[in-house]
Amino acid sequence: MAAKWNTKNNSHFADFYEWVFEDGTPWMWAADAPEEDDTWKFEENGEEFSYIRDAPTFDESPERTGTLVKKATGEKFTVTLKYAKRYMDPGQEQFMSGGERGCASSHLRLWRLAAEREEPTLVLEDDAHLTFDRNADLGSMNGKAFTERLAGAVANAPKDFDVIYLGWSGWRGGHFKLWKEDDSGVSAEAKKYIQKAEYVWTTVAYVISQAGAKKLLEVAKPIDQPVDNFMAWEASQGRLKSFVALDAGDEDGTWAGGIVDQFDFQGDTDIQKSDGGHQGDNAMDFTAQPEATAA
């Protein structure tokens, strides 16, 4: 298991957006920016626009700006939301947290087991949740609905599939980030149950084929980034034939969906995210190289 990883791969898909001062100095990650803290009062100018989900490219308008007031002095500053391209080129060296390395090790052991089985293997993390509120006001997920949708996803997947994500967020058929078209050959009827995955987050639950496990083991020498990033990157490069399972209420504009959820994404884990993520962890605690900080 690698001790360090570089953000240049997953930065093409990640939420590395930050508010910066007019001189280019970073203030704060967009995901962490509060309306007010002990030092600053912050207000965004205009309607919020989500680059990570809605912008076709990292440089796409409309521009998002905000106003900062420094409480101690009353000074006002204009900040602009920018993509932190240093995370893409040359990439930021990060230490993996102990929890990330342990999680990756668990999945690695499961891949070894799956590689010995002719039938696909169902992988569930310890916080997999089957009684969540479904999209489109379909009520609560339950065992009957889960079983029906899982059977439909597996039955409609190509025979040579590698991975079917059962719970997911991110980019897939109908909502790609960099890919232009779905070349999976999956029929319109089958797309009621599955869509091709470009780059999706989380490994909370998935079905992996024997061939998929062997492919991952071949490149896991070592696992050189957090395991969800590792699997998603292989899919985005066309090396891992990956799909997402759709629930009946998941639509093309749905950012997160599937037939499994995490019990409490932000509160039920003690695994620290070395890239910060949306769980309140500080990426700077894991940086392996100096980085400029806001004044």
Secondary structure as the mmCIF struct_conf table of DSSP 4:
data_model
#
loop_
_struct_conf.conf_type_id
_struct_conf.id
_struct_conf.beg_label_comp_id
_struct_conf.beg_label_asym_id
_struct_conf.beg_label_seq_id
_struct_conf.end_label_comp_id
_struct_conf.end_label_asym_id
_struct_conf.end_label_seq_id
BEND BEND1 ALA A 3 ALA A 3
STRN STRN1 LYS A 4 ASN A 6
TURN_TY1_P TURN_TY1_P1 THR A 7 ASN A 9
HELX_RH_3T_P HELX_RH_3T_P1 ASN A 10 HIS A 12
TURN_TY1_P TURN_TY1_P2 PHE A 13 PHE A 13
BEND BEND2 ALA A 14 ALA A 14
STRN STRN2 TYR A 17 VAL A 20
TURN_TY1_P TURN_TY1_P3 GLU A 22 ASP A 23
BEND BEND3 GLY A 24 GLY A 24
STRN STRN3 PRO A 26 TRP A 29
HELX_RH_3T_P HELX_RH_3T_P2 ALA A 30 ASP A 32
BEND BEND4 GLU A 35 GLU A 35
STRN STRN4 GLU A 36 GLU A 36
BEND BEND5 ASP A 38 THR A 39
STRN STRN5 TRP A 40 ASN A 45
BEND BEND6 GLY A 46 GLY A 46
HELX_RH_AL_P HELX_RH_AL_P1 TYR A 51 ASP A 54
BEND BEND7 PRO A 56 THR A 57
TURN_TY1_P TURN_TY1_P4 PHE A 58 ASP A 59
HELX_LH_PP_P HELX_LH_PP_P1 GLU A 60 GLU A 60
BEND BEND8 SER A 61 PRO A 62
HELX_LH_PP_P HELX_LH_PP_P2 GLU A 63 GLU A 63
STRN STRN6 THR A 65 LYS A 70
TURN_TY1_P TURN_TY1_P5 LYS A 71 THR A 73
STRN STRN7 LYS A 76 TYR A 83
HELX_RH_3T_P HELX_RH_3T_P3 LYS A 85 TYR A 87
TURN_TY1_P TURN_TY1_P6 MET A 88 GLY A 91
STRN STRN8 GLU A 93 PHE A 95
HELX_LH_PP_P HELX_LH_PP_P3 MET A 96 SER A 97
HELX_RH_AL_P HELX_RH_AL_P2 GLY A 98 ALA A 114
TURN_TY1_P TURN_TY1_P7 ALA A 115 GLU A 116
BEND BEND9 GLU A 118 GLU A 119
STRN STRN9 THR A 121 LEU A 124
TURN_TY1_P TURN_TY1_P8 ASP A 126 ASP A 127
STRN STRN10 ALA A 128 HIS A 129
BEND BEND10 LEU A 130 THR A 131
HELX_LH_PP_P HELX_LH_PP_P4 PHE A 132 PHE A 132
STRN STRN11 ASP A 133 ASP A 133
HELX_LH_PP_P HELX_LH_PP_P5 ARG A 134 ARG A 134
HELX_RH_3T_P HELX_RH_3T_P4 ASN A 135 ASP A 137
STRN STRN12 SER A 140 SER A 140
HELX_RH_AL_P HELX_RH_AL_P3 GLY A 143 ASN A 156
BEND BEND11 ALA A 157 ALA A 157
TURN_TY1_P TURN_TY1_P9 LYS A 159 ASP A 160
STRN STRN13 VAL A 163 TYR A 165
BEND BEND12 LEU A 166 LEU A 166
STRN STRN14 GLY A 167 ARG A 172
TURN_TY1_P TURN_TY1_P10 GLY A 173 GLY A 174
STRN STRN15 HIS A 175 HIS A 175
BEND BEND13 LYS A 177 LEU A 178
BEND BEND14 GLU A 181 GLU A 181
BEND BEND15 SER A 184 SER A 184
TURN_TY1_P TURN_TY1_P11 ALA A 188 GLU A 189
HELX_RH_3T_P HELX_RH_3T_P5 ALA A 190 LYS A 192
TURN_TY1_P TURN_TY1_P12 TYR A 193 TYR A 193
STRN STRN16 ILE A 194 TRP A 201
BEND BEND16 VAL A 204 VAL A 204
STRN STRN17 ALA A 205 ILE A 208
HELX_RH_AL_P HELX_RH_AL_P4 GLN A 210 VAL A 219
TURN_TY1_P TURN_TY1_P13 LYS A 221 PRO A 222
BEND BEND17 GLN A 225 GLN A 225
HELX_RH_AL_P HELX_RH_AL_P5 VAL A 227 SER A 236
TURN_TY1_P TURN_TY1_P14 GLN A 237 GLY A 238
BEND BEND18 ARG A 239 LEU A 240
STRN STRN18 SER A 242 ALA A 245
HELX_LH_PP_P HELX_LH_PP_P6 LEU A 246 ASP A 247
TURN_TY1_P TURN_TY1_P15 ALA A 248 GLY A 249
TURN_TY1_P TURN_TY1_P16 ASP A 252 GLY A 253
BEND BEND19 TRP A 255 TRP A 255
STRN STRN19 ALA A 256 GLY A 258
BEND BEND20 ILE A 259 ILE A 259
STRN STRN20 ASP A 261 GLN A 262
BEND BEND21 PHE A 263 PHE A 263
TURN_TY1_P TURN_TY1_P17 PHE A 265 GLY A 267
BEND BEND22 ASP A 268 ASP A 268
TURN_TY1_P TURN_TY1_P18 SER A 274 ASP A 275
TURN_TY1_P TURN_TY1_P19 GLY A 277 GLY A 280
HELX_RH_3T_P HELX_RH_3T_P6 ALA A 283 PHE A 286
STRN STRN21 THR A 287 THR A 287
BEND BEND23 ALA A 288 GLN A 289
#
